[in-house]
Amino acid sequence: MPVKTECRERAMRAYLSGEVDHHGAREIMGVLDREIGQALPGSLELDLSGVSFMDSSGIAVVIRAWRRMGELGGTMRLRSVPHQARRVLETAGIHKLMPLE
């Protein structure tokens, strides 16, 4: 499973792993949509430490989760972003929307 989530109180952490590309993005989005919808967190942290590759589909995953959190009035940040994924996200300007840690 490319996504594992845990939620404590209203803080959710989602661990993404493997390749976040057009093959896996739909599944990742589905899991995140379902988990966010069930937990209704006030904050979401995407931990990308297990991501081995990311392309523009990964940007779509991040933006979709960010928009969903915005609908809930929540916050979002990215944690443990690998070098390759960081380049993709920074090129897209994601670092202007949320912290990349």
matplotlib code that plots the C-alpha trace (Angstrom):
import matplotlib.pyplot as plt

x = [0.0, 1.6, -0.2, -0.4, -2.2, -2.4, -4.6, -4.3, -6.9, -7.3, -3.8, -3.3, 0.0, 0.1, 3.2, 3.6, 5.9, 7.2, 6.7, 4.2, 3.5, 0.5, 0.2, -0.1, -1.6, -5.2, -4.9, -3.1, -5.7, -8.5, -6.9, -6.2, -9.8, -11.3, -9.1, -9.5, -13.3, -13.5, -11.2, -11.9, -8.4, -7.4, -3.9, -2.4, 1.3, 2.4, 5.6, 7.4, 10.4, 9.5, 8.9, 11.5, 10.2, 7.6, 6.4, 3.6, 1.0, 2.6, 1.9, -1.7, -1.9, -0.4, -2.7, -5.8, -5.0, -4.2, -7.5, -9.4, -7.7, -8.6, -12.2, -12.0, -10.3, -7.2, -3.5, -1.0, 2.7, 5.1, 7.8, 10.9, 10.8, 13.5, 15.7, 14.1, 10.6, 11.7, 12.9, 9.6, 7.5, 9.7, 9.6, 5.8, 5.8, 4.3, 6.8, 4.8, 1.6, 2.9, 6.1, 8.5, 10.4]
y = [0.0, 3.3, 5.2, 4.6, 7.0, 7.7, 10.2, 11.5, 13.8, 16.1, 15.7, 13.3, 12.0, 10.2, 8.3, 7.9, 5.4, 4.1, 5.9, 8.8, 8.8, 8.4, 4.7, 5.2, 8.7, 7.6, 5.1, 7.5, 10.2, 7.7, 6.7, 10.3, 11.4, 8.6, 9.0, 12.8, 12.4, 10.0, 11.8, 15.4, 16.5, 20.0, 19.4, 17.0, 16.2, 14.2, 12.3, 11.7, 9.9, 6.7, 8.2, 7.0, 9.0, 11.7, 13.3, 15.8, 13.3, 13.8, 17.5, 16.7, 14.5, 17.2, 20.0, 17.8, 17.1, 20.8, 21.9, 19.3, 20.5, 24.1, 23.1, 21.8, 25.0, 22.9, 23.2, 21.0, 20.5, 18.2, 16.4, 14.5, 15.4, 13.5, 15.5, 14.5, 15.1, 18.4, 19.6, 18.6, 20.3, 23.5, 23.8, 23.8, 26.4, 24.1, 25.6, 28.9, 27.1, 25.0, 24.2, 21.6, 20.2]
z = [0.0, -1.0, 1.8, 5.5, 7.7, 11.4, 13.2, 16.8, 17.9, 14.8, 13.5, 10.6, 9.3, 6.0, 4.9, 1.2, -0.3, -3.7, -6.9, -7.0, -10.7, -13.0, -12.1, -8.3, -8.0, -8.4, -5.6, -3.3, -3.9, -3.2, 0.1, 1.2, 0.2, 2.2, 5.3, 5.3, 4.9, 7.8, 10.3, 9.3, 10.6, 11.5, 10.1, 7.7, 7.4, 4.3, 5.1, 1.8, 3.2, 1.5, -1.9, -4.5, -7.4, -8.1, -11.3, -12.1, -10.8, -7.4, -7.6, -8.3, -5.2, -3.0, -4.5, -4.1, -0.4, 0.2, -1.3, 0.8, 3.9, 2.9, 2.6, 6.2, 7.4, 8.1, 7.5, 5.6, 5.4, 3.7, 5.7, 4.9, 1.2, -0.8, -3.1, -6.4, -5.1, -3.6, -7.1, -8.7, -5.9, -5.8, -9.6, -9.4, -6.6, -3.9, -1.4, -1.7, -0.5, 2.3, 4.2, 2.8, 5.7]

ax = plt.figure().add_subplot(projection="3d")
ax.plot(x, y, z, "-o")
ax.set_aspect("equal")
plt.show()
